[in-house]
Amino acid sequence: MLTRIHRRKKRGNRLVGLLVAGGALVAACLVAVFFWQPQFSFSLPDLNFKGKQAAGEELPQLLALRDPAVLMPPEEKAEFVQLGRKQDWRPLKKEAVKVKGLYMSGAAFNSKKLFDYLVGLVDTTELNALVIDMKDDNGYLSADFDIKLARDLEIRRHRGLNAAENMQLLFSKNIFPIARIVVFKDPSLAEKKPELALRKSDGSIWRDRKKLAWVDPHNREVWEYTVDVAREAAKMGFREIQFDYVRFPSDGDMSDVVYPYADGNKKEDVILEFLRYAKKELEPYNVFVSADVFGLTTMTLDDMGIGQKFEKIMTAVDYICPMVYPSHYGVGNYSFANPNAHPYEVVKNALLDGLKKKGDAPVIIRPWLQDFNLGSPRYGPAEVRAQIKATYDAGLDEWILWNAGNRYTEGALLPE
Protein backbone atom coordinates (compact mmCIF):
# COMPACT_ATOMS: atom_id res chain seq x y z
CA MET A 1 0.00 0.00 0.00
CA LEU A 2 2.77 2.44 0.97
CA THR A 3 4.68 1.46 -2.15
CA ARG A 4 1.69 2.34 -4.41
CA ILE A 5 1.29 5.72 -2.65
CA HIS A 6 5.01 6.41 -3.10
CA ARG A 7 4.79 5.62 -6.85
CA ARG A 8 1.78 7.95 -7.25
CA LYS A 9 3.73 10.74 -5.53
CA LYS A 10 6.70 10.25 -7.89
CA ARG A 11 4.44 10.33 -10.93
CA GLY A 12 2.76 13.47 -9.58
CA ASN A 13 6.09 15.15 -8.98
CA ARG A 14 7.22 14.34 -12.53
CA LEU A 15 3.95 15.76 -13.93
CA VAL A 16 4.37 18.97 -11.94
CA GLY A 17 7.96 19.23 -13.14
CA LEU A 18 6.91 18.81 -16.77
CA LEU A 19 4.20 21.43 -16.41
CA VAL A 20 6.63 23.91 -14.85
CA ALA A 21 9.23 23.28 -17.57
CA GLY A 22 6.60 23.60 -20.29
CA GLY A 23 5.36 26.86 -18.85
CA ALA A 24 8.88 28.24 -18.75
CA LEU A 25 9.44 27.25 -22.38
CA VAL A 26 6.22 28.96 -23.50
CA ALA A 27 7.15 32.09 -21.57
CA ALA A 28 10.59 32.13 -23.16
CA CYS A 29 9.06 31.80 -26.64
CA LEU A 30 6.67 34.67 -25.96
CA VAL A 31 9.52 36.88 -24.79
CA ALA A 32 11.57 35.95 -27.87
CA VAL A 33 8.69 36.72 -30.21
CA PHE A 34 8.07 40.02 -28.44
CA PHE A 35 11.66 41.18 -28.88
CA TRP A 36 12.07 39.69 -32.38
CA GLN A 37 8.92 41.11 -33.91
CA PRO A 38 10.14 44.74 -34.32
CA GLN A 39 13.10 43.40 -36.29
CA PHE A 40 10.81 41.58 -38.74
CA SER A 41 11.74 42.08 -42.37
CA PHE A 42 10.62 40.45 -45.56
CA SER A 43 13.22 38.13 -47.03
CA LEU A 44 13.39 36.57 -50.44
CA PRO A 45 13.93 32.96 -51.44
CA ASP A 46 16.81 31.55 -53.41
CA LEU A 47 16.15 32.91 -56.90
CA ASN A 48 16.38 29.82 -59.05
CA PHE A 49 13.78 30.70 -61.65
CA LYS A 50 14.11 27.61 -63.82
CA GLY A 51 10.69 26.55 -62.65
CA LYS A 52 7.91 27.99 -60.53
CA GLN A 53 8.85 25.73 -57.62
CA ALA A 54 11.03 22.77 -56.86
CA ALA A 55 9.57 19.34 -57.52
CA GLY A 56 7.42 18.21 -54.64
CA GLU A 57 7.78 21.50 -52.79
CA GLU A 58 4.59 22.65 -51.08
CA LEU A 59 3.77 26.36 -51.26
CA PRO A 60 1.25 28.06 -48.96
CA GLN A 61 -2.10 29.07 -50.37
CA LEU A 62 -2.34 32.39 -52.22
CA LEU A 63 -4.24 34.29 -49.56
CA ALA A 64 -2.27 32.77 -46.71
CA LEU A 65 0.87 34.31 -48.17
CA ARG A 66 -0.51 37.75 -47.43
CA ASP A 67 0.03 37.02 -43.74
CA PRO A 68 3.42 38.53 -42.81
CA ALA A 69 3.94 35.58 -40.47
CA VAL A 70 4.57 33.40 -43.52
CA LEU A 71 8.32 33.88 -43.90
CA MET A 72 10.64 32.81 -46.66
CA PRO A 73 14.19 31.51 -46.05
CA PRO A 74 16.55 34.32 -45.01
CA GLU A 75 19.30 33.74 -47.60
CA GLU A 76 18.76 37.06 -49.32
CA LYS A 77 17.10 40.31 -48.31
CA ALA A 78 15.70 43.27 -50.20
CA GLU A 79 14.80 46.76 -49.10
CA PHE A 80 11.11 47.62 -49.23
CA VAL A 81 10.08 51.26 -49.19
CA GLN A 82 6.33 50.76 -48.77
CA LEU A 83 4.90 52.53 -45.70
CA GLY A 84 8.27 54.15 -45.06
CA ARG A 85 9.77 50.92 -43.70
CA LYS A 86 13.33 50.09 -44.72
CA GLN A 87 15.57 47.17 -44.01
CA ASP A 88 19.20 46.46 -44.77
CA TRP A 89 19.55 45.97 -48.51
CA ARG A 90 22.06 44.28 -50.73
CA PRO A 91 21.84 43.22 -54.38
CA LEU A 92 20.25 39.91 -55.26
CA LYS A 93 21.89 37.37 -57.52
CA LYS A 94 21.66 38.17 -61.21
CA GLU A 95 20.12 35.08 -62.77
CA ALA A 96 18.58 35.03 -66.22
CA VAL A 97 15.16 33.53 -66.90
CA LYS A 98 13.54 32.48 -70.16
CA VAL A 99 10.60 34.81 -69.72
CA LYS A 100 7.03 33.93 -70.65
CA GLY A 101 5.11 36.80 -69.21
CA LEU A 102 2.16 39.15 -68.97
CA TYR A 103 1.83 42.89 -68.49
CA MET A 104 0.29 44.09 -65.21
CA SER A 105 -0.81 47.72 -64.80
CA GLY A 106 -0.03 49.81 -61.73
CA ALA A 107 -3.72 49.81 -60.88
CA ALA A 108 -3.79 46.00 -60.98
CA PHE A 109 -0.66 45.86 -58.81
CA ASN A 110 -2.63 47.79 -56.19
CA SER A 111 -5.91 45.86 -56.56
CA LYS A 112 -6.15 42.68 -54.51
CA LYS A 113 -8.68 41.13 -56.89
CA LEU A 114 -6.70 41.83 -60.07
CA PHE A 115 -3.30 41.16 -58.54
CA ASP A 116 -4.34 37.80 -57.15
CA TYR A 117 -6.07 36.87 -60.41
CA LEU A 118 -3.00 37.59 -62.55
CA VAL A 119 -0.65 35.90 -60.11
CA GLY A 120 -2.95 32.88 -60.15
CA LEU A 121 -2.94 32.87 -63.96
CA VAL A 122 0.84 32.84 -64.04
CA ASP A 123 1.02 30.22 -61.30
CA THR A 124 -1.25 27.74 -63.09
CA THR A 125 0.01 28.07 -66.69
CA GLU A 126 3.25 28.01 -68.65
CA LEU A 127 3.85 31.64 -67.64
CA ASN A 128 6.65 32.55 -65.24
CA ALA A 129 6.94 36.35 -65.25
CA LEU A 130 5.05 39.61 -64.82
CA VAL A 131 5.95 43.00 -66.29
CA ILE A 132 4.53 45.46 -63.77
CA ASP A 133 4.12 49.22 -64.10
CA MET A 134 6.25 51.12 -61.62
CA LYS A 135 5.88 54.38 -63.57
CA ASP A 136 3.06 54.31 -66.08
CA ASP A 137 2.01 56.27 -69.18
CA ASN A 138 0.57 59.05 -66.99
CA GLY A 139 3.73 59.29 -64.91
CA TYR A 140 1.94 57.78 -61.90
CA LEU A 141 4.04 55.68 -59.52
CA SER A 142 2.98 52.29 -58.17
CA ALA A 143 4.65 52.40 -54.75
CA ASP A 144 5.84 54.91 -52.14
CA PHE A 145 9.28 55.50 -53.58
CA ASP A 146 11.91 57.44 -51.66
CA ILE A 147 12.47 60.05 -54.38
CA LYS A 148 12.75 63.71 -53.38
CA LEU A 149 11.52 65.10 -56.70
CA ALA A 150 8.43 62.88 -56.63
CA ARG A 151 7.67 64.02 -53.07
CA ASP A 152 8.28 67.69 -53.80
CA LEU A 153 6.03 67.62 -56.87
CA GLU A 154 3.48 65.36 -55.17
CA ILE A 155 3.54 62.94 -58.08
CA ARG A 156 0.41 60.82 -57.92
CA ARG A 157 0.70 57.14 -57.13
CA HIS A 158 -1.62 54.18 -57.30
CA ARG A 159 -2.69 53.16 -53.79
CA GLY A 160 -4.12 50.00 -52.37
CA LEU A 161 -2.01 46.97 -51.55
CA ASN A 162 1.27 46.77 -49.69
CA ALA A 163 4.00 46.61 -52.33
CA ALA A 164 6.34 44.65 -50.07
CA GLU A 165 3.76 41.94 -49.50
CA ASN A 166 3.06 41.79 -53.24
CA MET A 167 6.73 41.25 -53.97
CA GLN A 168 6.95 38.62 -51.26
CA LEU A 169 4.10 36.75 -52.93
CA LEU A 170 5.78 36.88 -56.34
CA PHE A 171 9.03 35.54 -54.95
CA SER A 172 7.29 32.80 -53.00
CA LYS A 173 5.88 31.51 -56.29
CA ASN A 174 9.11 32.04 -58.23
CA ILE A 175 7.44 34.54 -60.54
CA PHE A 176 10.10 36.68 -62.18
CA PRO A 177 9.26 40.38 -61.57
CA ILE A 178 10.06 42.96 -64.25
CA ALA A 179 9.50 46.67 -63.58
CA ARG A 180 8.06 48.62 -66.52
CA ILE A 181 9.12 52.26 -66.38
CA VAL A 182 7.71 54.67 -68.96
CA VAL A 183 10.42 57.20 -69.72
CA PHE A 184 9.75 60.27 -71.88
CA LYS A 185 5.97 60.13 -72.03
CA ASP A 186 5.47 61.59 -68.56
CA PRO A 187 2.52 64.02 -68.36
CA SER A 188 2.79 64.24 -64.56
CA LEU A 189 6.38 65.45 -64.58
CA ALA A 190 5.82 67.69 -67.60
CA GLU A 191 2.79 69.43 -66.08
CA LYS A 192 4.21 69.77 -62.57
CA LYS A 193 7.64 70.92 -63.72
CA PRO A 194 6.93 72.56 -67.09
CA GLU A 195 10.54 73.63 -67.64
CA LEU A 196 11.19 69.94 -68.46
CA ALA A 197 8.35 69.69 -71.00
CA LEU A 198 8.42 69.78 -74.77
CA ARG A 199 7.20 73.13 -76.11
CA LYS A 200 5.29 74.56 -79.02
CA SER A 201 6.75 77.37 -81.09
CA ASP A 202 4.65 79.87 -79.10
CA GLY A 203 6.23 78.69 -75.83
CA SER A 204 3.25 76.73 -74.50
CA ILE A 205 3.46 73.05 -73.58
CA TRP A 206 3.33 70.73 -76.58
CA ARG A 207 0.88 67.81 -76.35
CA ASP A 208 0.42 64.70 -78.44
CA ARG A 209 -2.74 63.52 -80.18
CA LYS A 210 -4.20 62.40 -76.84
CA LYS A 211 -3.43 65.81 -75.29
CA LEU A 212 -0.66 64.35 -73.14
CA ALA A 213 2.55 66.26 -72.42
CA TRP A 214 6.03 64.78 -72.85
CA VAL A 215 9.35 65.63 -71.24
CA ASP A 216 12.43 66.49 -73.26
CA PRO A 217 14.59 63.39 -73.89
CA HIS A 218 17.72 65.59 -73.98
CA ASN A 219 17.31 66.74 -70.37
CA ARG A 220 19.60 65.12 -67.79
CA GLU A 221 17.24 65.82 -64.89
CA VAL A 222 14.65 63.67 -66.67
CA TRP A 223 17.25 60.91 -67.02
CA GLU A 224 18.14 61.11 -63.33
CA TYR A 225 14.51 61.01 -62.19
CA THR A 226 13.82 57.98 -64.38
CA VAL A 227 16.84 56.14 -63.02
CA ASP A 228 15.83 57.06 -59.46
CA VAL A 229 12.54 55.24 -60.07
CA ALA A 230 14.47 52.29 -61.50
CA ARG A 231 16.73 52.16 -58.44
CA GLU A 232 13.76 52.10 -56.10
CA ALA A 233 12.17 49.31 -58.13
CA ALA A 234 15.40 47.32 -57.94
CA LYS A 235 15.48 47.77 -54.16
CA MET A 236 11.94 46.40 -53.98
CA GLY A 237 13.18 43.18 -55.55
CA PHE A 238 12.49 43.63 -59.25
CA ARG A 239 15.00 41.57 -61.20
CA GLU A 240 14.76 43.49 -64.45
CA ILE A 241 14.10 47.12 -65.37
CA GLN A 242 12.23 47.55 -68.63
CA PHE A 243 12.15 51.01 -70.17
CA ASP A 244 9.13 51.83 -72.34
CA TYR A 245 8.44 54.96 -74.40
CA VAL A 246 12.19 55.30 -74.55
CA ARG A 247 11.79 57.43 -77.65
CA PHE A 248 10.75 60.78 -79.03
CA PRO A 249 7.03 61.41 -79.67
CA SER A 250 5.50 60.10 -82.89
CA ASP A 251 2.04 61.67 -83.13
CA GLY A 252 0.45 65.06 -82.71
CA ASP A 253 1.60 68.20 -84.51
CA MET A 254 5.21 67.19 -84.99
CA SER A 255 5.88 70.30 -87.08
CA ASP A 256 5.37 72.50 -84.02
CA VAL A 257 7.35 70.61 -81.38
CA VAL A 258 10.35 72.34 -79.82
CA TYR A 259 13.05 70.55 -77.79
CA PRO A 260 14.30 73.15 -75.28
CA TYR A 261 17.40 71.16 -74.33
CA ALA A 262 18.41 69.95 -77.81
CA ASP A 263 22.18 69.74 -78.08
CA GLY A 264 22.67 68.93 -81.75
CA ASN A 265 22.91 65.17 -81.27
CA LYS A 266 20.85 62.83 -83.43
CA LYS A 267 17.70 61.47 -81.80
CA GLU A 268 18.99 57.91 -82.06
CA ASP A 269 22.16 58.94 -80.20
CA VAL A 270 20.18 60.68 -77.44
CA ILE A 271 18.22 57.47 -76.83
CA LEU A 272 21.39 55.38 -76.96
CA GLU A 273 23.17 57.60 -74.44
CA PHE A 274 20.21 57.55 -72.06
CA LEU A 275 20.15 53.74 -72.09
CA ARG A 276 23.91 53.54 -71.58
CA TYR A 277 23.63 55.95 -68.66
CA ALA A 278 20.76 54.00 -67.10
CA LYS A 279 22.49 50.64 -67.47
CA LYS A 280 25.68 51.95 -65.88
CA GLU A 281 23.80 53.52 -62.96
CA LEU A 282 21.92 50.27 -62.33
CA GLU A 283 24.97 48.00 -62.35
CA PRO A 284 25.31 47.93 -58.52
CA TYR A 285 21.78 46.51 -58.27
CA ASN A 286 22.42 43.34 -60.31
CA VAL A 287 19.34 43.86 -62.47
CA PHE A 288 18.87 43.21 -66.16
CA VAL A 289 17.97 46.15 -68.37
CA SER A 290 15.57 45.95 -71.31
CA ALA A 291 14.00 48.40 -73.75
CA ASP A 292 10.69 48.29 -75.61
CA VAL A 293 10.84 49.34 -79.26
CA PHE A 294 8.38 49.63 -82.12
CA GLY A 295 7.94 46.39 -84.03
CA LEU A 296 8.82 48.18 -87.24
CA THR A 297 12.38 48.76 -85.97
CA THR A 298 13.30 45.22 -86.99
CA MET A 299 12.61 46.02 -90.67
CA THR A 300 13.38 49.75 -91.07
CA LEU A 301 16.79 51.22 -91.83
CA ASP A 302 16.42 54.55 -90.01
CA ASP A 303 15.18 55.64 -86.57
CA MET A 304 11.68 56.48 -87.92
CA GLY A 305 12.06 59.98 -86.50
CA ILE A 306 11.63 58.76 -82.92
CA GLY A 307 15.23 57.84 -82.07
CA GLN A 308 14.68 54.08 -82.07
CA LYS A 309 17.30 52.37 -84.18
CA PHE A 310 17.35 48.65 -83.46
CA GLU A 311 21.06 48.21 -84.15
CA LYS A 312 22.02 50.93 -81.67
CA ILE A 313 19.59 50.21 -78.86
CA MET A 314 20.53 46.53 -78.80
CA THR A 315 24.11 47.48 -77.82
CA ALA A 316 22.99 49.21 -74.62
CA VAL A 317 20.61 46.64 -73.07
CA ASP A 318 20.42 43.00 -72.07
CA TYR A 319 17.04 42.49 -73.77
CA ILE A 320 15.40 44.30 -76.65
CA CYS A 321 11.62 43.92 -76.82
CA PRO A 322 10.05 44.72 -80.20
CA MET A 323 6.29 45.19 -80.05
CA VAL A 324 5.47 43.03 -83.07
CA TYR A 325 1.70 43.43 -82.84
CA PRO A 326 0.24 42.39 -86.23
CA SER A 327 -2.43 45.12 -85.94
CA HIS A 328 0.31 47.77 -85.92
CA TYR A 329 1.64 46.91 -89.36
CA GLY A 330 0.34 48.70 -92.43
CA VAL A 331 -1.06 47.64 -95.77
CA GLY A 332 1.64 45.90 -97.76
CA ASN A 333 3.95 45.12 -94.83
CA TYR A 334 5.30 41.62 -95.39
CA SER A 335 3.13 41.56 -98.54
CA PHE A 336 -0.16 41.41 -96.63
CA ALA A 337 -3.14 43.65 -97.35
CA ASN A 338 -4.25 43.11 -93.74
CA PRO A 339 -1.27 42.05 -91.58
CA ASN A 340 -3.58 41.70 -88.56
CA ALA A 341 -5.17 38.68 -90.26
CA HIS A 342 -1.79 36.90 -90.42
CA PRO A 343 -0.43 36.80 -86.85
CA TYR A 344 1.92 33.86 -87.39
CA GLU A 345 3.52 35.14 -90.57
CA VAL A 346 3.90 38.75 -89.42
CA VAL A 347 5.46 37.87 -86.07
CA LYS A 348 7.82 35.29 -87.53
CA ASN A 349 9.01 37.58 -90.33
CA ALA A 350 9.46 40.52 -87.96
CA LEU A 351 11.54 38.45 -85.56
CA LEU A 352 13.64 36.94 -88.34
CA ASP A 353 14.39 40.49 -89.48
CA GLY A 354 15.40 41.35 -85.93
CA LEU A 355 17.68 38.33 -85.72
CA LYS A 356 19.43 39.42 -88.92
CA LYS A 357 20.15 42.81 -87.35
CA LYS A 358 21.23 41.21 -84.09
CA GLY A 359 23.85 39.00 -85.70
CA ASP A 360 26.23 37.68 -83.05
CA ALA A 361 25.48 40.42 -80.52
CA PRO A 362 24.80 39.08 -76.99
CA VAL A 363 21.49 40.92 -76.64
CA ILE A 364 18.37 38.74 -76.37
CA ILE A 365 15.27 39.50 -78.43
CA ARG A 366 12.09 39.09 -76.42
CA PRO A 367 8.96 40.20 -78.32
CA TRP A 368 5.76 41.72 -77.04
CA LEU A 369 2.83 39.81 -78.57
CA GLN A 370 -0.73 40.98 -79.21
CA ASP A 371 -3.49 39.80 -76.86
CA PHE A 372 -5.99 42.54 -77.66
CA ASN A 373 -8.38 43.52 -80.43
CA LEU A 374 -7.61 46.26 -82.90
CA GLY A 375 -9.24 46.06 -86.29
CA SER A 376 -10.29 42.81 -87.91
CA PRO A 377 -10.23 39.94 -87.16
CA ARG A 378 -10.80 39.76 -83.42
CA TYR A 379 -8.11 37.89 -81.54
CA GLY A 380 -8.81 34.69 -79.63
CA PRO A 381 -6.81 31.64 -78.51
CA ALA A 382 -5.81 30.65 -82.06
CA GLU A 383 -4.43 34.09 -82.97
CA VAL A 384 -2.53 34.53 -79.71
CA ARG A 385 -1.11 31.02 -79.83
CA ALA A 386 -0.07 31.52 -83.46
CA GLN A 387 2.18 34.39 -82.36
CA ILE A 388 3.76 32.29 -79.61
CA LYS A 389 4.42 29.50 -82.13
CA ALA A 390 5.91 32.02 -84.55
CA THR A 391 8.29 33.17 -81.82
CA TYR A 392 9.50 29.63 -81.23
CA ASP A 393 9.71 28.87 -84.95
CA ALA A 394 11.86 31.97 -85.44
CA GLY A 395 14.33 30.45 -82.98
CA LEU A 396 13.45 32.53 -79.91
CA ASP A 397 12.18 31.21 -76.60
CA GLU A 398 10.95 34.28 -74.70
CA TRP A 399 7.81 36.40 -75.10
CA ILE A 400 5.38 38.68 -73.26
CA LEU A 401 1.67 39.25 -73.87
CA TRP A 402 0.22 42.75 -73.88
CA ASN A 403 -3.30 43.74 -72.95
CA ALA A 404 -3.66 47.25 -71.55
CA GLY A 405 -6.70 46.24 -69.49
CA ASN A 406 -5.06 43.04 -68.18
CA ARG A 407 -7.78 40.87 -69.79
CA TYR A 408 -5.88 37.93 -71.20
CA THR A 409 -6.93 35.00 -73.37
CA GLU A 410 -6.51 32.12 -70.96
CA GLY A 411 -7.33 29.59 -73.66
CA ALA A 412 -4.13 30.53 -75.49
CA LEU A 413 -1.94 29.45 -72.58
CA LEU A 414 -0.76 25.94 -71.85
CA PRO A 415 -1.38 24.57 -68.36
CA GLU A 416 1.63 24.21 -66.11
Sequence and secondary structure as in RCSB ss.txt:
>XXXX:A:sequence
MLTRIHRRKKRGNRLVGLLVAGGALVAACLVAVFFWQPQFSFSLPDLNFKGKQAAGEELPQLLALRDPAVLMPPE
EKAEFVQLGRKQDWRPLKKEAVKVKGLYMSGAAFNSKKLFDYLVGLVDTTELNALVIDMKDDNGYLSADFDIKLA
RDLEIRRHRGLNAAENMQLLFSKNIFPIARIVVFKDPSLAEKKPELALRKSDGSIWRDRKKLAWVDPHNREVWEY
TVDVAREAAKMGFREIQFDYVRFPSDGDMSDVVYPYADGNKKEDVILEFLRYAKKELEPYNVFVSADVFGLTTMT
LDDMGIGQKFEKIMTAVDYICPMVYPSHYGVGNYSFANPNAHPYEVVKNALLDGLKKKGDAPVIIRPWLQDFNLG
SPRYGPAEVRAQIKATYDAGLDEWILWNAGNRYTEGALLPE
>XXXX:A:secstr
 HHHHHHHHHHHHHHHHHHHHHHHHHHHHHHHHHHHGGG   EE    TTSSS TT     TTGGGSTTS   TT
EE    GGG               EEEEE HHHHT HHHHHHHHHHHHTBS  EEEEEEE TT  BSS    HHH
HHHT  B  SS HHHHHHHHHHTT EEEEEEE S  HHHHHHSGGGB EETTSSB B TTS B B TT HHHHHH
HHHHHHHHHHHT SEEEEES S   SS GGGEE TT  S  HHHHHHHHHHHHHHHHGGGT EEEEEEEGGGGT 
SS TTTT  HHHHTTS SEEEEE  GGGS TTGGG S GGG HHHHHHHHHHHHHHHHTT S EE  EEE S  S
SS   HHHHHHHHHHHHHTT   EEEE TT    GGGS B 
